[in-house]
Amino acid sequence: MLYAAVGDRLVIRGHQVGEPIRDAEILEVRHEDGSPPYLVRWSDNGHEALVFPGSDAFVEHFEHEASDT
């Protein structure tokens, strides 16, 4: 199962040989435990979409700064 936080990177491997890897910034996590779905912004075209990642996806986690609010 995938777990993510806002600001992490969702990476989806190509489904066929030669197909590029796609990645997106996670903008919103819909569940408190960090499980999908995620609202993401794709890096290749800037499109925002709600994604239910499959087994070909993984999350790159980044350090997140605490907000001052």
All heavy atoms as TSV, in Angstrom:
chain	resi	resn	atom	element	x	y	z
A	1	MET	N	N	0.839	-1.186	0.000
A	1	MET	CA	C	0.000	0.000	0.000
A	1	MET	C	C	0.880	1.245	0.000
A	1	MET	O	O	1.898	1.283	0.679
A	1	MET	CB	C	-0.893	-0.020	1.237
A	1	MET	CG	C	-1.840	1.138	1.323
A	1	MET	SD	S	-2.995	1.159	-0.014
A	1	MET	CE	C	-4.518	1.212	0.821
A	2	LEU	N	N	0.483	2.230	-0.767
A	2	LEU	CA	C	1.212	3.498	-0.821
A	2	LEU	C	C	0.764	4.418	0.306
A	2	LEU	O	O	-0.403	4.424	0.685
A	2	LEU	CB	C	0.942	4.215	-2.142
A	2	LEU	CG	C	1.511	3.606	-3.404
A	2	LEU	CD1	C	1.079	4.433	-4.603
A	2	LEU	CD2	C	3.011	3.538	-3.326
A	3	TYR	N	N	1.715	5.204	0.793
A	3	TYR	CA	C	1.434	6.240	1.778
A	3	TYR	C	C	2.218	7.473	1.377
A	3	TYR	O	O	3.388	7.367	1.015
A	3	TYR	CB	C	1.827	5.777	3.181
A	3	TYR	CG	C	1.026	4.590	3.611
A	3	TYR	CD1	C	1.522	3.307	3.487
A	3	TYR	CD2	C	-0.263	4.747	4.105
A	3	TYR	CE1	C	0.774	2.208	3.856
A	3	TYR	CE2	C	-1.023	3.657	4.473
A	3	TYR	CZ	C	-0.504	2.393	4.348
A	3	TYR	OH	O	-1.265	1.311	4.696
A	4	ALA	N	N	1.565	8.639	1.433
A	4	ALA	CA	C	2.213	9.864	0.978
A	4	ALA	C	C	1.754	11.050	1.812
A	4	ALA	O	O	0.793	10.961	2.569
A	4	ALA	CB	C	1.885	10.108	-0.487
A	5	ALA	N	N	2.461	12.152	1.623
A	5	ALA	CA	C	2.110	13.430	2.231
A	5	ALA	C	C	2.151	14.491	1.144
A	5	ALA	O	O	2.789	14.303	0.100
A	5	ALA	CB	C	3.095	13.780	3.345
A	6	VAL	N	N	1.501	15.599	1.389
A	6	VAL	CA	C	1.527	16.711	0.444
A	6	VAL	C	C	2.989	17.101	0.217
A	6	VAL	O	O	3.773	17.202	1.161
A	6	VAL	CB	C	0.708	17.900	0.984
A	6	VAL	CG1	C	0.901	19.128	0.119
A	6	VAL	CG2	C	-0.763	17.521	1.064
A	7	GLY	N	N	3.350	17.296	-1.050
A	7	GLY	CA	C	4.716	17.659	-1.404
A	7	GLY	C	C	5.570	16.489	-1.840
A	7	GLY	O	O	6.628	16.683	-2.433
A	8	ASP	N	N	5.124	15.257	-1.554
A	8	ASP	CA	C	5.845	14.082	-2.033
A	8	ASP	C	C	5.686	13.977	-3.540
A	8	ASP	O	O	4.889	14.694	-4.156
A	8	ASP	CB	C	5.323	12.803	-1.372
A	8	ASP	CG	C	5.795	12.638	0.063
A	8	ASP	OD1	O	6.733	13.344	0.481
A	8	ASP	OD2	O	5.216	11.797	0.775
A	9	ARG	N	N	6.419	13.059	-4.134
A	9	ARG	CA	C	6.393	12.860	-5.582
A	9	ARG	C	C	5.853	11.474	-5.895
A	9	ARG	O	O	6.350	10.472	-5.386
A	9	ARG	CB	C	7.814	13.003	-6.123
A	9	ARG	CG	C	7.943	12.864	-7.607
A	9	ARG	CD	C	9.389	13.183	-8.016
A	9	ARG	NE	N	9.609	12.851	-9.398
A	9	ARG	CZ	C	10.522	12.005	-9.840
A	9	ARG	NH1	N	11.336	11.409	-8.991
A	9	ARG	NH2	N	10.653	11.766	-11.116
A	10	LEU	N	N	4.819	11.415	-6.734
A	10	LEU	CA	C	4.273	10.153	-7.206
A	10	LEU	C	C	4.931	9.831	-8.536
A	10	LEU	O	O	4.969	10.674	-9.439
A	10	LEU	CB	C	2.758	10.272	-7.397
A	10	LEU	CG	C	2.059	9.024	-7.928
A	10	LEU	CD1	C	2.101	7.898	-6.893
A	10	LEU	CD2	C	0.632	9.332	-8.323
A	11	VAL	N	N	5.478	8.624	-8.660
A	11	VAL	CA	C	6.165	8.203	-9.877
A	11	VAL	C	C	5.448	6.971	-10.419
A	11	VAL	O	O	5.180	6.025	-9.674
A	11	VAL	CB	C	7.648	7.864	-9.594
A	11	VAL	CG1	C	8.350	7.437	-10.866
A	11	VAL	CG2	C	8.357	9.045	-8.944
A	12	ILE	N	N	5.145	7.002	-11.722
A	12	ILE	CA	C	4.469	5.876	-12.359
A	12	ILE	C	C	5.363	5.367	-13.478
A	12	ILE	O	O	5.715	6.112	-14.398
A	12	ILE	CB	C	3.083	6.280	-12.897
A	12	ILE	CG1	C	2.288	6.863	-11.760
A	12	ILE	CG2	C	2.422	5.120	-13.611
A	12	ILE	CD1	C	0.829	6.838	-11.835
A	13	ARG	N	N	5.740	4.108	-13.382
A	13	ARG	CA	C	6.581	3.482	-14.400
A	13	ARG	C	C	5.772	3.275	-15.681
A	13	ARG	O	O	4.565	3.063	-15.637
A	13	ARG	CB	C	7.074	2.128	-13.907
A	13	ARG	CG	C	7.960	2.216	-12.690
A	13	ARG	CD	C	8.344	0.815	-12.217
A	13	ARG	NE	N	8.961	0.867	-10.915
A	13	ARG	CZ	C	8.333	0.670	-9.767
A	13	ARG	NH1	N	7.048	0.399	-9.748
A	13	ARG	NH2	N	8.982	0.742	-8.627
A	14	GLY	N	N	6.464	3.280	-16.823
A	14	GLY	CA	C	5.823	3.021	-18.105
A	14	GLY	C	C	5.238	1.620	-18.146
A	14	GLY	O	O	5.776	0.685	-17.557
A	15	HIS	N	N	4.125	1.468	-18.839
A	15	HIS	CA	C	3.459	0.172	-18.939
A	15	HIS	C	C	4.064	-0.696	-20.030
A	15	HIS	O	O	3.913	-1.913	-20.005
A	15	HIS	CB	C	1.960	0.361	-19.233
A	15	HIS	CG	C	1.237	1.025	-18.107
A	15	HIS	ND1	N	0.623	0.324	-17.117
A	15	HIS	CD2	C	1.043	2.334	-17.812
A	15	HIS	CE1	C	0.076	1.160	-16.258
A	15	HIS	NE2	N	0.315	2.390	-16.660
A	16	GLN	N	N	4.721	-0.084	-21.012
A	16	GLN	CA	C	5.319	-0.812	-22.117
A	16	GLN	C	C	6.767	-0.392	-22.265
A	16	GLN	O	O	7.160	0.701	-21.850
A	16	GLN	CB	C	4.563	-0.512	-23.411
A	16	GLN	CG	C	3.106	-0.930	-23.354
A	16	GLN	CD	C	2.348	-0.507	-24.599
A	16	GLN	OE1	O	2.905	0.064	-25.530
A	16	GLN	NE2	N	1.055	-0.789	-24.629
A	17	VAL	N	N	7.569	-1.251	-22.898
A	17	VAL	CA	C	8.974	-0.941	-23.128
A	17	VAL	C	C	9.067	0.357	-23.923
A	17	VAL	O	O	8.354	0.548	-24.906
A	17	VAL	CB	C	9.656	-2.097	-23.900
A	17	VAL	CG1	C	11.071	-1.720	-24.286
A	17	VAL	CG2	C	9.634	-3.360	-23.072
A	18	GLY	N	N	9.920	1.254	-23.482
A	18	GLY	CA	C	10.122	2.529	-24.155
A	18	GLY	C	C	9.162	3.625	-23.728
A	18	GLY	O	O	9.358	4.788	-24.080
A	19	GLU	N	N	8.130	3.280	-22.981
A	19	GLU	CA	C	7.191	4.287	-22.505
A	19	GLU	C	C	7.835	5.052	-21.351
A	19	GLU	O	O	8.442	4.451	-20.477
A	19	GLU	CB	C	5.902	3.606	-22.046
A	19	GLU	CG	C	4.767	4.554	-21.804
A	19	GLU	CD	C	3.459	3.823	-21.529
A	19	GLU	OE1	O	3.461	2.881	-20.713
A	19	GLU	OE2	O	2.456	4.189	-22.123
A	20	PRO	N	N	7.709	6.379	-21.345
A	20	PRO	CA	C	8.388	7.164	-20.315
A	20	PRO	C	C	7.777	6.984	-18.926
A	20	PRO	O	O	6.615	6.624	-18.779
A	20	PRO	CB	C	8.201	8.607	-20.786
A	20	PRO	CG	C	6.964	8.574	-21.607
A	20	PRO	CD	C	6.935	7.208	-22.257
A	21	ILE	N	N	8.593	7.277	-17.933
A	21	ILE	CA	C	8.129	7.327	-16.553
A	21	ILE	C	C	7.461	8.679	-16.362
A	21	ILE	O	O	7.955	9.704	-16.833
A	21	ILE	CB	C	9.314	7.169	-15.582
A	21	ILE	CG1	C	9.900	5.764	-15.705
A	21	ILE	CG2	C	8.898	7.479	-14.156
A	21	ILE	CD1	C	11.157	5.553	-14.899
A	22	ARG	N	N	6.317	8.698	-15.686
A	22	ARG	CA	C	5.621	9.959	-15.388
A	22	ARG	C	C	5.747	10.251	-13.901
A	22	ARG	O	O	5.787	9.334	-13.086
A	22	ARG	CB	C	4.137	9.863	-15.733
A	22	ARG	CG	C	3.881	9.776	-17.210
A	22	ARG	CD	C	2.428	9.942	-17.519
A	22	ARG	NE	N	2.068	11.364	-17.446
A	22	ARG	CZ	C	0.831	11.807	-17.333
A	22	ARG	NH1	N	-0.177	10.967	-17.274
A	22	ARG	NH2	N	0.569	13.099	-17.284
A	23	ASP	N	N	5.795	11.524	-13.572
A	23	ASP	CA	C	5.842	11.884	-12.157
A	23	ASP	C	C	4.964	13.100	-11.923
A	23	ASP	O	O	4.665	13.859	-12.839
A	23	ASP	CB	C	7.275	12.138	-11.695
A	23	ASP	CG	C	7.864	13.381	-12.317
A	23	ASP	OD1	O	8.207	13.351	-13.520
A	23	ASP	OD2	O	7.973	14.392	-11.621
A	24	ALA	N	N	4.542	13.225	-10.668
A	24	ALA	CA	C	3.643	14.302	-10.291
A	24	ALA	C	C	3.885	14.704	-8.847
A	24	ALA	O	O	4.266	13.878	-8.014
A	24	ALA	CB	C	2.192	13.853	-10.456
A	25	GLU	N	N	3.648	15.975	-8.557
A	25	GLU	CA	C	3.691	16.459	-7.185
A	25	GLU	C	C	2.345	16.167	-6.530
A	25	GLU	O	O	1.297	16.419	-7.118
A	25	GLU	CB	C	3.945	17.961	-7.159
A	25	GLU	CG	C	3.936	18.536	-5.761
A	25	GLU	CD	C	4.045	20.050	-5.737
A	25	GLU	OE1	O	4.138	20.678	-6.806
A	25	GLU	OE2	O	4.034	20.599	-4.622
A	26	ILE	N	N	2.384	15.638	-5.317
A	26	ILE	CA	C	1.150	15.372	-4.588
A	26	ILE	C	C	0.694	16.667	-3.937
A	26	ILE	O	O	1.405	17.247	-3.118
A	26	ILE	CB	C	1.343	14.243	-3.567
A	26	ILE	CG1	C	1.671	12.947	-4.311
A	26	ILE	CG2	C	0.101	14.088	-2.690
A	26	ILE	CD1	C	2.001	11.769	-3.440
A	27	LEU	N	N	-0.496	17.126	-4.346
A	27	LEU	CA	C	-1.056	18.386	-3.865
A	27	LEU	C	C	-2.000	18.195	-2.692
A	27	LEU	O	O	-2.152	19.082	-1.858
A	27	LEU	CB	C	-1.821	19.089	-4.987
A	27	LEU	CG	C	-1.038	19.378	-6.262
A	27	LEU	CD1	C	-1.967	19.961	-7.318
A	27	LEU	CD2	C	0.121	20.314	-5.971
A	28	GLU	N	N	-2.670	17.042	-2.654
A	28	GLU	CA	C	-3.661	16.782	-1.606
A	28	GLU	C	C	-3.741	15.287	-1.344
A	28	GLU	O	O	-3.735	14.479	-2.268
A	28	GLU	CB	C	-5.023	17.287	-2.067
A	28	GLU	CG	C	-6.131	17.114	-1.053
A	28	GLU	CD	C	-7.460	17.640	-1.585
A	28	GLU	OE1	O	-7.492	18.746	-2.146
A	28	GLU	OE2	O	-8.457	16.913	-1.436
A	29	VAL	N	N	-3.779	14.935	-0.066
A	29	VAL	CA	C	-3.971	13.551	0.374
A	29	VAL	C	C	-5.352	13.494	1.007
A	29	VAL	O	O	-5.649	14.269	1.916
A	29	VAL	CB	C	-2.867	13.141	1.375
A	29	VAL	CG1	C	-3.106	11.747	1.904
A	29	VAL	CG2	C	-1.500	13.250	0.722
A	30	ARG	N	N	-6.192	12.591	0.539
A	30	ARG	CA	C	-7.592	12.574	0.959
A	30	ARG	C	C	-7.848	11.813	2.257
A	30	ARG	O	O	-8.917	11.948	2.849
A	30	ARG	CB	C	-8.459	11.969	-0.156
A	30	ARG	CG	C	-8.392	12.749	-1.456
A	30	ARG	CD	C	-9.438	13.828	-1.478
A	30	ARG	NE	N	-9.294	14.738	-2.588
A	30	ARG	CZ	C	-10.193	14.920	-3.531
A	30	ARG	NH1	N	-11.287	14.201	-3.540
A	30	ARG	NH2	N	-9.991	15.820	-4.468
A	31	HIS	N	N	-6.898	10.978	2.707
A	31	HIS	CA	C	-7.086	10.203	3.934
A	31	HIS	C	C	-6.003	10.539	4.947
A	31	HIS	O	O	-4.848	10.752	4.582
A	31	HIS	CB	C	-7.054	8.700	3.636
A	31	HIS	CG	C	-8.155	8.255	2.731
A	31	HIS	ND1	N	-7.929	7.506	1.614
A	31	HIS	CD2	C	-9.487	8.472	2.778
A	31	HIS	CE1	C	-9.079	7.270	1.011
A	31	HIS	NE2	N	-10.039	7.850	1.692
A	32	GLU	N	N	-6.368	10.579	6.212
A	32	GLU	CA	C	-5.419	10.929	7.278
A	32	GLU	C	C	-4.216	9.999	7.339
A	32	GLU	O	O	-3.138	10.413	7.748
A	32	GLU	CB	C	-6.132	10.939	8.631
A	32	GLU	CG	C	-7.058	12.115	8.806
A	32	GLU	CD	C	-7.658	12.172	10.198
A	32	GLU	OE1	O	-7.087	11.595	11.142
A	32	GLU	OE2	O	-8.718	12.810	10.336
A	33	ASP	N	N	-4.392	8.734	6.946
A	33	ASP	CA	C	-3.273	7.785	7.011
A	33	ASP	C	C	-2.335	7.886	5.811
A	33	ASP	O	O	-1.357	7.164	5.714
A	33	ASP	CB	C	-3.779	6.352	7.168
A	33	ASP	CG	C	-4.530	5.831	5.951
A	33	ASP	OD1	O	-4.743	6.588	4.980
A	33	ASP	OD2	O	-4.917	4.653	5.973
A	34	GLY	N	N	-2.614	8.806	4.860
A	34	GLY	CA	C	-1.739	9.004	3.709
A	34	GLY	C	C	-1.984	8.057	2.555
A	34	GLY	O	O	-1.232	8.043	1.582
A	35	SER	N	N	-3.058	7.278	2.623
A	35	SER	CA	C	-3.359	6.333	1.548
A	35	SER	C	C	-4.076	7.053	0.398
A	35	SER	O	O	-4.623	8.135	0.578
A	35	SER	CB	C	-4.203	5.182	2.085
A	35	SER	OG	O	-5.447	5.652	2.577
A	36	PRO	N	N	-4.055	6.463	-0.802
A	36	PRO	CA	C	-4.708	7.065	-1.976
A	36	PRO	C	C	-6.210	7.175	-1.778
A	36	PRO	O	O	-6.758	6.481	-0.935
A	36	PRO	CB	C	-4.389	6.085	-3.103
A	36	PRO	CG	C	-3.251	5.250	-2.607
A	36	PRO	CD	C	-3.362	5.227	-1.120
A	37	PRO	N	N	-6.851	8.009	-2.597
A	37	PRO	CA	C	-6.355	8.695	-3.786
A	37	PRO	C	C	-5.626	9.984	-3.438
A	37	PRO	O	O	-5.730	10.496	-2.331
A	37	PRO	CB	C	-7.643	9.003	-4.567
A	37	PRO	CG	C	-8.657	9.246	-3.491
A	37	PRO	CD	C	-8.297	8.264	-2.403
A	38	TYR	N	N	-4.900	10.494	-4.455
A	38	TYR	CA	C	-4.145	11.732	-4.308
A	38	TYR	C	C	-4.525	12.704	-5.419
A	38	TYR	O	O	-4.705	12.306	-6.570
A	38	TYR	CB	C	-2.633	11.478	-4.419
A	38	TYR	CG	C	-2.124	10.408	-3.499
A	38	TYR	CD1	C	-1.456	9.304	-3.998
A	38	TYR	CD2	C	-2.310	10.489	-2.129
A	38	TYR	CE1	C	-0.973	8.315	-3.159
A	38	TYR	CE2	C	-1.835	9.507	-1.277
A	38	TYR	CZ	C	-1.169	8.420	-1.799
A	38	TYR	OH	O	-0.704	7.442	-0.971
A	39	LEU	N	N	-4.604	13.975	-5.068
A	39	LEU	CA	C	-4.711	15.017	-6.078
A	39	LEU	C	C	-3.282	15.381	-6.445
A	39	LEU	O	O	-2.481	15.709	-5.557
A	39	LEU	CB	C	-5.456	16.242	-5.538
A	39	LEU	CG	C	-5.607	17.396	-6.528
A	39	LEU	CD1	C	-6.476	16.988	-7.719
A	39	LEU	CD2	C	-6.191	18.613	-5.842
A	40	VAL	N	N	-2.945	15.285	-7.727
A	40	VAL	CA	C	-1.571	15.504	-8.168
A	40	VAL	C	C	-1.513	16.513	-9.298
A	40	VAL	O	O	-2.506	16.772	-9.978
A	40	VAL	CB	C	-0.905	14.185	-8.637
A	40	VAL	CG1	C	-0.942	13.128	-7.545
A	40	VAL	CG2	C	-1.537	13.666	-9.921
A	41	ARG	N	N	-0.300	17.073	-9.507
A	41	ARG	CA	C	-0.019	17.916	-10.671
A	41	ARG	C	C	1.111	17.233	-11.433
A	41	ARG	O	O	2.221	17.086	-10.928
A	41	ARG	CB	C	0.413	19.319	-10.272
A	41	ARG	CG	C	0.698	20.201	-11.497
A	41	ARG	CD	C	1.186	21.609	-11.145
A	41	ARG	NE	N	0.283	22.277	-10.243
A	41	ARG	CZ	C	0.628	22.689	-9.004
A	41	ARG	NH1	N	1.832	22.488	-8.526
A	41	ARG	NH2	N	-0.251	23.307	-8.255
A	42	TRP	N	N	0.797	16.806	-12.674
A	42	TRP	CA	C	1.783	16.103	-13.505
A	42	TRP	C	C	2.872	17.063	-13.946
A	42	TRP	O	O	2.595	18.179	-14.376
A	42	TRP	CB	C	1.108	15.470	-14.716
A	42	TRP	CG	C	0.147	14.401	-14.328
A	42	TRP	CD1	C	-1.208	14.472	-14.324
A	42	TRP	CD2	C	0.482	13.108	-13.833
A	42	TRP	NE1	N	-1.741	13.296	-13.866
A	42	TRP	CE2	C	-0.728	12.429	-13.554
A	42	TRP	CE3	C	1.674	12.443	-13.592
A	42	TRP	CZ2	C	-0.761	11.128	-13.055
A	42	TRP	CZ3	C	1.634	11.151	-13.098
A	42	TRP	CH2	C	0.435	10.505	-12.834
A	43	SER	N	N	4.134	16.623	-13.855
A	43	SER	CA	C	5.259	17.490	-14.198
A	43	SER	C	C	5.385	17.720	-15.700
A	43	SER	O	O	5.905	18.748	-16.115
A	43	SER	CB	C	6.568	16.910	-13.656
A	43	SER	OG	O	6.867	15.684	-14.293
A	44	ASP	N	N	4.897	16.793	-16.523
A	44	ASP	CA	C	5.079	16.932	-17.966
A	44	ASP	C	C	4.103	17.908	-18.619
A	44	ASP	O	O	4.400	18.473	-19.666
A	44	ASP	CB	C	5.021	15.582	-18.676
A	44	ASP	CG	C	3.718	14.816	-18.451
A	44	ASP	OD1	O	2.871	15.264	-17.651
A	44	ASP	OD2	O	3.547	13.752	-19.078
A	45	ASN	N	N	2.932	18.127	-18.002
A	45	ASN	CA	C	1.967	19.020	-18.654
A	45	ASN	C	C	1.228	19.952	-17.686
A	45	ASN	O	O	0.393	20.742	-18.111
A	45	ASN	CB	C	0.950	18.214	-19.462
A	45	ASN	CG	C	0.141	17.252	-18.634
A	45	ASN	OD1	O	0.119	17.322	-17.405
A	45	ASN	ND2	N	-0.528	16.325	-19.307
A	46	GLY	N	N	1.501	19.843	-16.382
A	46	GLY	CA	C	0.876	20.717	-15.394
A	46	GLY	C	C	-0.580	20.398	-15.084
A	46	GLY	O	O	-1.201	21.076	-14.274
A	47	HIS	N	N	-1.120	19.353	-15.708
A	47	HIS	CA	C	-2.513	18.962	-15.494
A	47	HIS	C	C	-2.688	18.440	-14.072
A	47	HIS	O	O	-1.849	17.694	-13.574
A	47	HIS	CB	C	-2.907	17.893	-16.507
A	47	HIS	CG	C	-4.315	17.417	-16.375
A	47	HIS	ND1	N	-5.400	18.161	-16.780
A	47	HIS	CD2	C	-4.818	16.269	-15.860
A	47	HIS	CE1	C	-6.507	17.484	-16.520
A	47	HIS	NE2	N	-6.179	16.336	-15.965
A	48	GLU	N	N	-3.776	18.830	-13.428
A	48	GLU	CA	C	-4.101	18.310	-12.097
A	48	GLU	C	C	-5.175	17.246	-12.225
A	48	GLU	O	O	-6.113	17.402	-13.007
A	48	GLU	CB	C	-4.574	19.442	-11.181
A	48	GLU	CG	C	-3.469	20.426	-10.871
A	48	GLU	CD	C	-3.888	21.531	-9.929
A	48	GLU	OE1	O	-4.994	21.458	-9.344
A	48	GLU	OE2	O	-3.099	22.482	-9.771
A	49	ALA	N	N	-5.011	16.168	-11.457
A	49	ALA	CA	C	-5.957	15.055	-11.547
A	49	ALA	C	C	-5.996	14.293	-10.229
A	49	ALA	O	O	-5.029	14.281	-9.468
A	49	ALA	CB	C	-5.552	14.103	-12.665
A	50	LEU	N	N	-7.124	13.638	-9.984
A	50	LEU	CA	C	-7.262	12.740	-8.853
A	50	LEU	C	C	-6.789	11.371	-9.313
A	50	LEU	O	O	-7.274	10.847	-10.320
A	50	LEU	CB	C	-8.721	12.680	-8.389
A	50	LEU	CG	C	-8.979	11.897	-7.118
A	50	LEU	CD1	C	-8.264	12.536	-5.923
A	50	LEU	CD2	C	-10.471	11.812	-6.850
A	51	VAL	N	N	-5.821	10.792	-8.596
A	51	VAL	CA	C	-5.184	9.555	-9.034
A	51	VAL	C	C	-5.351	8.466	-7.980
A	51	VAL	O	O	-5.160	8.702	-6.786
A	51	VAL	CB	C	-3.677	9.795	-9.297
A	51	VAL	CG1	C	-2.970	8.511	-9.669
A	51	VAL	CG2	C	-3.492	10.841	-10.374
A	52	PHE	N	N	-5.704	7.288	-8.463
A	52	PHE	CA	C	-5.749	6.073	-7.659
A	52	PHE	C	C	-4.614	5.195	-8.173
A	52	PHE	O	O	-4.816	4.402	-9.091
A	52	PHE	CB	C	-7.093	5.358	-7.826
A	52	PHE	CG	C	-8.269	6.118	-7.298
A	52	PHE	CD1	C	-8.851	7.140	-8.036
A	52	PHE	CD2	C	-8.800	5.819	-6.056
A	52	PHE	CE1	C	-9.946	7.844	-7.556
A	52	PHE	CE2	C	-9.903	6.518	-5.559
A	52	PHE	CZ	C	-10.468	7.530	-6.313
A	53	PRO	N	N	-3.388	5.341	-7.624
A	53	PRO	CA	C	-2.219	4.656	-8.187
A	53	PRO	C	C	-2.337	3.136	-8.128
A	53	PRO	O	O	-2.880	2.579	-7.180
A	53	PRO	CB	C	-1.064	5.125	-7.314
A	53	PRO	CG	C	-1.582	6.244	-6.497
A	53	PRO	CD	C	-3.058	6.137	-6.463
A	54	GLY	N	N	-1.780	2.501	-9.157
A	54	GLY	CA	C	-1.742	1.045	-9.220
A	54	GLY	C	C	-0.399	0.503	-8.767
A	54	GLY	O	O	0.432	1.223	-8.191
A	55	SER	N	N	-0.160	-0.753	-9.083
A	55	SER	CA	C	1.058	-1.436	-8.640
A	55	SER	C	C	2.308	-0.945	-9.358
A	55	SER	O	O	3.423	-1.259	-8.942
A	55	SER	CB	C	0.918	-2.945	-8.841
A	55	SER	OG	O	0.704	-3.226	-10.215
A	56	ASP	N	N	2.148	-0.168	-10.411
A	56	ASP	CA	C	3.282	0.366	-11.153
A	56	ASP	C	C	3.748	1.723	-10.607
A	56	ASP	O	O	4.603	2.369	-11.189
A	56	ASP	CB	C	2.924	0.510	-12.628
A	56	ASP	CG	C	1.701	1.394	-12.861
A	56	ASP	OD1	O	0.959	1.650	-11.889
A	56	ASP	OD2	O	1.487	1.806	-14.008
A	57	ALA	N	N	3.203	2.134	-9.468
A	57	ALA	CA	C	3.522	3.441	-8.900
A	57	ALA	C	C	4.284	3.310	-7.585
A	57	ALA	O	O	4.159	2.318	-6.876
A	57	ALA	CB	C	2.235	4.220	-8.651
A	58	PHE	N	N	5.081	4.354	-7.295
A	58	PHE	CA	C	5.725	4.450	-5.987
A	58	PHE	C	C	5.814	5.915	-5.603
A	58	PHE	O	O	5.639	6.804	-6.441
A	58	PHE	CB	C	7.102	3.763	-5.963
A	58	PHE	CG	C	8.138	4.378	-6.866
A	58	PHE	CD1	C	9.019	5.340	-6.380
A	58	PHE	CD2	C	8.248	3.973	-8.191
A	58	PHE	CE1	C	9.986	5.890	-7.202
A	58	PHE	CE2	C	9.218	4.518	-9.026
A	58	PHE	CZ	C	10.086	5.479	-8.525
A	59	VAL	N	N	6.065	6.172	-4.332
A	59	VAL	CA	C	6.133	7.534	-3.804
A	59	VAL	C	C	7.551	7.830	-3.351
A	59	VAL	O	O	8.170	7.029	-2.660
A	59	VAL	CB	C	5.153	7.707	-2.613
A	59	VAL	CG1	C	5.347	9.070	-1.951
A	59	VAL	CG2	C	3.719	7.532	-3.073
A	60	GLU	N	N	8.062	8.975	-3.781
A	60	GLU	CA	C	9.329	9.486	-3.262
A	60	GLU	C	C	8.975	10.474	-2.163
A	60	GLU	O	O	8.286	11.474	-2.412
A	60	GLU	CB	C	10.134	10.177	-4.352
A	60	GLU	CG	C	10.697	9.225	-5.365
A	60	GLU	CD	C	11.595	9.921	-6.380
A	60	GLU	OE1	O	11.570	11.168	-6.485
A	60	GLU	OE2	O	12.316	9.205	-7.073
A	61	HIS	N	N	9.423	10.179	-0.955
A	61	HIS	CA	C	9.107	11.020	0.201
A	61	HIS	C	C	10.171	12.095	0.371
A	61	HIS	O	O	11.352	11.857	0.125
A	61	HIS	CB	C	9.032	10.161	1.468
A	61	HIS	CG	C	7.997	9.089	1.381
A	61	HIS	ND1	N	6.662	9.326	1.576
A	61	HIS	CD2	C	8.111	7.771	1.077
A	61	HIS	CE1	C	5.999	8.202	1.416
A	61	HIS	NE2	N	6.847	7.254	1.108
A	62	PHE	N	N	9.730	13.257	0.792
A	62	PHE	CA	C	10.636	14.379	1.035
A	62	PHE	C	C	10.399	14.895	2.452
A	62	PHE	O	O	9.322	14.730	3.006
A	62	PHE	CB	C	10.367	15.514	0.028
A	62	PHE	CG	C	10.683	15.118	-1.386
A	62	PHE	CD1	C	9.671	14.718	-2.241
A	62	PHE	CD2	C	11.981	15.119	-1.852
A	62	PHE	CE1	C	9.957	14.344	-3.547
A	62	PHE	CE2	C	12.278	14.747	-3.161
A	62	PHE	CZ	C	11.251	14.367	-3.998
A	63	GLU	N	N	11.427	15.527	2.997
A	63	GLU	CA	C	11.279	16.181	4.304
A	63	GLU	C	C	10.298	17.328	4.137
A	63	GLU	O	O	10.379	18.101	3.184
A	63	GLU	CB	C	12.622	16.714	4.793
A	63	GLU	CG	C	13.624	15.628	5.133
A	63	GLU	CD	C	13.218	14.846	6.365
A	63	GLU	OE1	O	12.674	15.460	7.317
A	63	GLU	OE2	O	13.455	13.625	6.393
A	64	HIS	N	N	9.363	17.439	5.060
A	64	HIS	CA	C	8.361	18.495	4.995
A	64	HIS	C	C	8.542	19.423	6.191
A	64	HIS	O	O	8.664	18.974	7.316
A	64	HIS	CB	C	6.949	17.896	5.019
A	64	HIS	CG	C	6.714	16.947	3.901
A	64	HIS	ND1	N	6.506	17.352	2.599
A	64	HIS	CD2	C	6.672	15.602	3.865
A	64	HIS	CE1	C	6.340	16.296	1.832
A	64	HIS	NE2	N	6.450	15.228	2.565
A	65	GLU	N	N	8.578	20.723	5.891
A	65	GLU	CA	C	8.713	21.714	6.957
A	65	GLU	C	C	7.359	21.936	7.603
A	65	GLU	O	O	6.334	21.960	6.941
A	65	GLU	CB	C	9.224	23.035	6.391
A	65	GLU	CG	C	10.638	22.953	5.865
A	65	GLU	CD	C	11.136	24.283	5.370
A	65	GLU	OE1	O	10.531	25.320	5.746
A	65	GLU	OE2	O	12.106	24.297	4.630
A	66	ALA	N	N	7.371	22.104	8.914
A	66	ALA	CA	C	6.132	22.403	9.638
A	66	ALA	C	C	5.678	23.809	9.283
A	66	ALA	O	O	6.496	24.715	9.152
A	66	ALA	CB	C	6.361	22.282	11.145
A	67	SER	N	N	4.395	23.975	9.143
A	67	SER	CA	C	3.872	25.310	8.806
A	67	SER	C	C	3.809	26.151	10.076
A	67	SER	O	O	3.643	25.651	11.174
A	67	SER	CB	C	2.518	25.169	8.126
A	67	SER	OG	O	1.483	25.516	8.953
A	68	ASP	N	N	3.924	27.466	9.906
A	68	ASP	CA	C	3.917	28.387	11.039
A	68	ASP	C	C	2.517	28.737	11.490
A	68	ASP	O	O	2.330	29.439	12.469
A	68	ASP	CB	C	4.642	29.683	10.675
A	68	ASP	CG	C	6.129	29.465	10.476
A	68	ASP	OD1	O	6.642	28.467	11.016
A	68	ASP	OD2	O	6.767	30.279	9.781
A	69	THR	N	N	1.510	28.274	10.771
A	69	THR	CA	C	0.121	28.629	11.128
A	69	THR	C	C	-0.498	27.608	12.027
A	69	THR	O	O	-0.101	26.519	12.178
A	69	THR	CB	C	-0.733	28.779	9.856
A	69	THR	OG1	O	-0.680	27.588	9.098
A	69	THR	CG2	C	-0.281	29.967	9.063
